[in-house]
């Protein structure tokens, strides 16, 4: 089935169903329940949109799915929604609306599509999706069984151009553009017309017809309810500016109603039939390279030392930095509130190290405490200050006793975050070198390598391993070197006591201490003797893997920088011999 829009004028879709329905018919019913309980209301809304000039309507089935409802009930809502919309199929095009679900099972999506197909729907609008890859696989599977169907894919993006999963609009659209089962594609929801039209100027040219269905604008909270400002004329005037980019369909999402579609069609009828295409400006940025990337390219063996930011607002932490300068480390890595406990912000600490002490940093950044907007804001500031080395990790969960007051974000994982930073790099003069964590102590190392490869696909260029504390870790490190085509920094953490070794082995995720190492630490060891044994093991591990790695990632035990200083001194002396 082919795309049927007029080549000179865009196809006009209807506007919002949910926000308009709740505005004119307040009820405790869910949007989909209206299909059964108040079908005349849904039919009247479709009619109002058609009278306003809509040439295509969407069935009231966006949220009817087996995640929200029992399957039998879901089937009823889908069939009823399709039946109501198909009453108008002789007047307008009818699309079955399918929204995203909180599921990883393709069968849930195929269930919805199959029910709509059985009810007579042949055109489908997959709207408000956060990524293309999985969606396209679903559409491919459905079209294999039903080649007589047409599909529009629509992605929801923030004004900055990313979906809630950090996928760039242009990347989602580029993927859809290559799929033969996608007849048209576009952007909808989250953003108003000004920002969605603004995103068009930076998009590449696509062969697949492109369209927009923005929100009316941005909501405000009034008496506990989200409300949108009435602005149909502004909406229409702004949206029609997108015609210079060759849009093939237009419509509305949240906050719009028939008055918006009426204004849109009225303005469209008054617009010139031939609109000159806008010329897209090509951005040329002079890119810099991060501290670590430059040194790796020069063939240097990297030496980075982790020195956690302080837990209190004190300058005492910085008194020991002279040791780091003396050790001539390539960078200081700064953890982002490890074990979910608050410390001085790693980004602010990195700025102090750079400005006041001339030390370069690798800033750890977790997905735990910030949403995508907060992360982007932080990254923009770091880039401006030429702090360009970041270590992205999913992050430790917040300890359970804190959950009453402290809520983790976890909007995405480290691979998703890497993809977001990689996308962000395209527009930065000072782009980031993206590092990730590699757990060489993982019991299921096949799974760990699969995750690492996914991280590389997402944009990670360098791995920092968990500390080597035994022979198994060394074997797995060497395997990683063979299978991963990126530099690896071997994690080394000198153990300093019996309690330290037992705690890390038994209670810290990602740590695995060999029995031989554990047995070498006795309960009655002095502090000096414990540090001596820990340095001995660390030296042995460093010498064992030095030819296999791009450098070392030294983790300071209990902020005892002098232990790291002694370790490096003995390592260098051993190499000189």
N, C-alpha and C positions, 0 to 999 in steps of 0.2 A: 504494500500500500504506500502511495507516494504522498508527499507534502502537497497540500492543495491551496496554499495561500496565493493571493494575487501577487504577481511579480512587481507591480508598481505601487500597491498599497498594502500595508501590513494587515494581517488577520487580527481582529479585535476580540479578545477574550472578555469574559465577565470579570468581576472583582471578587472581593472576599465573601465567603459564606459565613464562617464562624463569628467574626466580630460583628458583622451586620445582623446576623440572626439574633445574637444576644442583645443587640441594641433595640431591635423592633419587637422581639418576643422573649423577654426575660423569663427564665425558667430554670429549675434545678436539673432539667434534662441535659444529657450530654448532646453535643452537636449531632452525632450519628443517631441518637434515639429519636430525634425529630422525624427521621425517615419513616418510623413506624407509628409514633405517637401523634405527630402533627405533619403528615405528608403535604397537606394543603399549603402550609406555610413555606415549605421548601419549594413547592411548585410555583408559588407566587413570587418567590425571590428569583427563580430562574426566569419567569415571565418579565419581571421588572428589568432585569439585565438585558434581555432580548429587546424589549421596548426601548431601552436606552441606546441600543445600537450594537450590542454584542453579537458577533458572528460565530462564536464558539462558547460553549459553557462547560463547566466541570461538574461532575456528579458530586453529591455531598457524601463522599466516602474517604476523604483524606485521612481521617483517624480511625477508620473501621478496619481493625486488624486483630489477629488472634493473640497479640500480646496484651491488648487492652480489654478484649472481650472473650468470653467463651466462644469456641469455634462455631457452634450452632447459632448463637446469637449474632456473632460477627457476620455469618453468611446472610442472615435475615437483613441486617443493616445494609450490607453491600448490595444485595438483590433489590431491596426497596429503593435505595439511592439511585441505582442504575435505571430502574423502572421509571422513576419520576423524571429523571433527566432525558431519557429516551422518548418521552412524550413529545419532545420538541425537535426530534431528529430530522423532521421534514423542513424545519425552519433554519436550523443552525447545526454546526458540527458539535458532536457530543464527545467529550473526553472523560474517561474514567480516571478520577484523581486518586493517586496512591502516594502516601507520605512515608517518611522514614520510620523505622521501628527500632526499639532497643533489643535487637536480636542479631545473632550471627548465623542463623539458620535460613538459608535461601528458601527453604520450603514454606516459611511463613509468608514471604513475599509472593511466591508462586501460588499459594493458596488464594490470596487476595485477587491476584490477576486472573486466575482460573474462574473464580466465582463471577467476577465482572464480565469475563468473556462469555460464560454460560448465560449470563443475563442479557447478552446482546451487545456489549461494548466491544468496539473494534479499534478504537483510538484511545491511547493511554497517555496521561500526563504524570510522570514521576517527578513530584515537586518537593522542593525544600531539602534536597539531599546534601550531605556534607562531603561526599567524595564520589568519584566516578568508577573506580575499579570494581568494587563489588556490585554496584548498580548495573553496570554493563554486563557483567557475568549473568546476572538475573535476567536481564532483557534478552541476552543471547539464548539462554536456556528456554525462555518462554517462546521466542520467535521460532526456535527449532520445531516446536510443536504447532505453533500458530503463525505461519508466515503471512497470513492475511491481515496482520495488524500493523498499526502505525504507532510510533512512540516519540514523545518529547521528553527530554531529560532537563530538569531545571535544578540549579544549585543555589543554596542560600549562603550569601556572603555578607560579612561586615563591611562597613564603608572603606576599610583598609584593603579589601579585596580577598580576604581569607575566609574559609568556612570555619565552623566551630572546631574542626579537627586540624586546622592549620593548613589546609589545602588551598593553594592559590586558585582563583577563579579561572585564570588562563590555562592552568594545568588540567583542571577538571573538564573544561570545555575542549581542550585539545584532545583529550582522551575520547570524549564523546564524538568529536569530529571525525575520528578515524573509524568509528563503528558503523557498519553498513545498515544496522537495524534502527539507527537513530535518524528520524526524518527532520527533526528540529531540536534546538537546544537553547538554553538561556539561563537567566538568573532571576530569582524571586525571593521575596521575604527579607526579614531582618533590616534591610536598608530602604531608605526613601528614594524617590526618583532622582534627586540631585546627585546622590552618591553613586547610584547604579549607572546612570548615564555618564558620570565622570570616569567610571572604570573603563568604559568602552574605548577611550582614546589610547589606552595602553595595551589593548588586546591585539594579537596578530590577526591576520585575515584567515577566515575559515570558509570551507566550502559548504558546510551545513548551515541552513537558515538559523538565524539568531534572533532571540526575543527577550523582552524584559517584562516582569510583573512585579513592580516594587510595592512596598507598603506605602500607605498614604503619607507617612512621615515617621515621626518617632513619638511613642506614647508617653503620657505622664500618668502618675498614680492619683486618682481622685476617689476619695472615700473607699479606699481599698480595691478599686477597680482600675484597670488600664484603659485610658481613653486617648483617642487620636484627635488632633485638631482638624476641623473641617477646612479643607483647602483644595477642592476639586479643580478650580481654574489653574492654580499654581501647579498642581499635579499634572494636568494635561499639557500645559505649556512646557514644563520641564521635560516630561517624558518624550514629547515630540522632537525635542532637540536631538534625541538619539537616532532619528531617522537618517541623519547625515552619515551614520555609521552602517547603514544598510540593514536596519532591523526588519524582520519578517513577521513578527507578531508582537502585540502589546496587550497588556491587561493590568489588573490590580491584585494586590494581596491584602494583608491585614490592614484594617482601618478604611479601606475603600468601600464604596457602595454604588448603587446605580447612578447617582449623580456624578460620580467620577467618570464612569464609562460614557455617560451622556456628554460631558464636557470634552472627553477625549475624542469621541466621534465627531462632535461639532467642530473642534479645532482641526481635526484631520481633514474634514471636508473643505475647510478654508485654506488648508496648506497647499503649496504648489505641488502639482502632480509629479514633477521631476525635481528631486532634491540632490544638489551636488554633494558628492562624497567628500568627507573630511580627510585631509592629509594627516597621517599619523607621524608624529615626531619620533625620531630615533634617538634614544639617549646613549651618549658615549661617556662612560665613567673611567677615570684613571684609577685603577684598582691598586691598593697597597697589599702587602702580605703581613701576616701576623709574625710575632717574634719566633714562635716555634716552627712555623712553616719555613721561614727563611733559613733557620739553622738546620732543619732536616734536609732542605734542598742543597745546602752546602756540605752535607755529609757528616755533620757533627753528631756525636753520641750525646743525646740529651740527658740532662740531670735536673730533675724537678723535685722539690721537697714540699710535702704537705705540712702546713703549719696552721692549724685551725684558728679562725678568728676568735677573739676573746668573748667570754660569756658576760662580761661587764663592760660598762663604758669607762674604760681606763686606758691610759697610755703605757701602762706597765708592759703590755703585750709587745709594744714596739721597741722596748729597750734591748731585746735580744736579736734584733734584726741585723746588728753588726756582724753576728756570726754567719748569717746567710750571705751577706756581701763578701765576707772573708772566704766562704766556701765557693764563691763564684758559680752559684747555681744559675741555671738558665731561666728558671721561673719558680715562683712560689704558688702551690696550689692551695686554694681556699675553699674549704667545705661549706656547703649550704645547710646549716643547722643539722648536722649528723644526728642520727637516732631520733629525729623529730624534736630536738631540744633547741631553744632559741640561742643564737649567738649574734654577734655583730654582723650586719649584712656583708656577705662576701664581696658584692660589687663595690660597696662603699670602702671596704677594707682595701680592695685592689687599687682603688683610686688614691688612697693615702700612701700605699706602698710605692706607687709610681711617682706621685708628685713630691712626696717628702723624703723618700728613701732610694729612689732610682731603681726599684726592683720590679721586674715584670711578673705578671700573675697569670694563672689559669683559674678562671672563675667557675666553680661548680654551680650548676643551676638545676634545681629539681622541678618536677611537675606537681609537687605536693602543695605548695603554698600560694601559687599565683595562677590566675587565669591567663588566657592568651593575650589580652590587652596589657595586663601588668608586665608580662614577660617581654612583649614587644617594646614597651616603654623603656624597660631596663636595658634591653639590648641596644636601642637607639642611642642611649646615653653612653654606654660602654664603647660603642663604635666611634662616636664623636671624640672620645678621649683616647682612641687608638688602643683600647684594651680588647684584643681580638681573639684571644684563646679562651674557649669555653669548654667545660666538661659537662655534658648533659646526662642526667641520670633521672630515673623515675622517682627515686627518693624513698626514704624510710617512712612507714606509716606513723601517724601521730600516736604516741602511747595511749592505751585505752583509758587511763585515768584522766587524761586531758580532754577526751572527746566531748565532754559536756560543754566545754568552753571553746575549744579549738577544733575547727573543722578543716580537714584536708580537702584540697581542691581536686587533684588528680584528673584534670580535664583531658589529659592524654598521657601516653607513655613517652619514654625517651626517644624512640624511633620517630614517633609523630612530631615531637618537638624538634628533632633534627631536620625533618622535612620542612618544617616551618622556618627554621633558621636558614636553611639552604635557599628557600624561596626569598627570604628577606635579603640575603646576600646579593641578590641580583641588582638591587637598587642602592647598595652601600659602596661608598668609596673605600671604606675600611671594613671589608667583609671579615667574617669570623672563620677561624679554623675550628671545625667541630670535632670534638673528641667524645669518646664514650667509654663506658666501663665494660670490662671483659672478666667474667668470673671463671678463672682457671681452676677453681676448687669445686666447680659445680659437679654434683654426683651424676647428672645426666648431661654430659658434655656435648653430645650430639644436638640436643635441644639448645644449649648455650651457643654453639656455633651457628645454628640456624638463625637464632635471634641476632647474632653479630652480623651475619650476612644481610639480614633485613635492615639493620642499622646502617650498613655501608650503602645499601641502595637508597636509603633515606638521606644520605649526605655526610655520614661520619667518616673522618679521614685519618683518625688516630685512636688507638685504644690504650687505656690505662688498666692494667690488670689488678685483681685483688692480690693481696700479699702472698708471695710464695713462702710456704711453711712446710715443704716436704717434697718428696720425689714425684708423687702423683701430679702435683701442680706443674712441675717441670716438664713431665711427659705431655701434659695437655697444652702447655704453652707452646711446645715445639710443633704439636699438631696444628695449633691455631696459626702459627707462622706459615705453615705449608698451605693452609686452606684460605687464609684471609690475605688479600693483597693490599694491606695497609700497614704502616709502621705500628709497632707495639712497644710500649714502655712497661717493663717488668716491675710490678709492685713489690717493694721490700719494706718490711716493718720489723725492726729488731724487737723481739720480746725481751722483757726486763725482769720477770719474776714468775714464780710458780702460779700465783693467782692470776696474773696477766695472761699467761698461756692457757690456763684452764678456762678462763672467762671467754676469751676469743674463740676457743675451740667449741665451747658448749653453748654460747649464748648469742654470738654475733653472726648474722646471716652473711654468707659468702666466705667465711673463714674456715679453714680446715688445717689443723696442725697434725703432722705425722706423729705417731706414737713415740718414735725415737727422739723427736724434738721434745715432746711433752715429758718424757722420762728424764731428760737431762736437767730439768728444773726441779729442785727439791724445795720443800716448804720452808726450810730453815736457812735458805740462802741469804746472804747479805745483799744490800742494794747494789754494791759495786760488783759482787760476783755474778748476780743476776744479769746485770748489764753486759758484763764480759761474755757470758755464755750467749746472750742474745746477739751480740755483735759478731761472735764467732760463726753462728749459724747464718746470719745475714751475709757475711763475707763469702761463706761457702756457696750460698745460692747465687750471689752476684757473679762469682767466678764461673759457676756452672753454666749460666745462661748468657753471659755477656756477648757471645758471638751470635746469639739468636735474636737479639732485640735491638731496637733503635735507641735504647737508653734506659734509665731507671727512674722510677717513681718512688721516692723514699718517704715513708709515712712516719712522722715524728711521734714516738710514744710519750704520752702524757706531757706534751709540749717540751720535752727534754731535748732541746736542739743540740746540746753538747754531745749527746749520744750519736746523732747523725754526723756531727763534725768528726768525732773519733772514728766512726765507721768509714767515712770517706777518706780520712787520712790513712787508715790502714789499707783500704782498697787501692789507693794510689801508690802507696809504698810497695804493695805486693806486685802491682803491675810493673813498677820500675825495676824490680828485681828480675 
